[in-house]
């Protein structure tokens, strides 16, 4: 079974759901920044599909969640992050989602 990025969502304990499309809408007007790859070192990597990583478009920004002035998680872009690291890049373009998902 294939998983599409469009199927990505987060659910809280009460059952409320936030989809990746909700997040993309919320960050659409946020500026794109250059993010130091090392600023993501503390975030655990997810299972990476080799073919998806190979096709990953590094011209598309990753989206990270920032709370209390610290990046807490990658909401979208694990394959792009992995590809950027593999290519030895020092920076990746990103959009920052500030606050809580719910």
Buried (B, 14 or more C-beta within 10 A) or exposed (E): EEEEEEEBEBEEEEEEEBEBEEBBEBBEEBEEEEBEBEBBEEBEEEEBBEEBBEEBEBEEBBBBBBEEEEBBBBBBBBBBBBBBBEEEEEEBBBBBBEEEBE
